[in-house]
Amino acid sequence: MNVSVNSKEVQTAAITLSQLIEELSLPSHGIAVAVDNHMVSRTEWTQFALKEGMSVIVIKAACGG
């Protein structure tokens, strides 16, 4: 299926948000994820089903100011 991750088209075999995060080699901590402009709690990642065309935004925490 195709989804958008940070405005880039990605083809994935993942069916859940946690599988997508693992497939993209993203860290499991220090990030926040929104799908179709709605924040998804980390506790929901394993059960959050992805669908064709969804827009996923990954925000990484950064130190400093």
Secondary structure by P-SEA (a helix, b strand, c coil): cbbbcccbbbbbccccaaaaaaaaccccccbbbbccccccccccccccccccbbbbbbbbbbccc
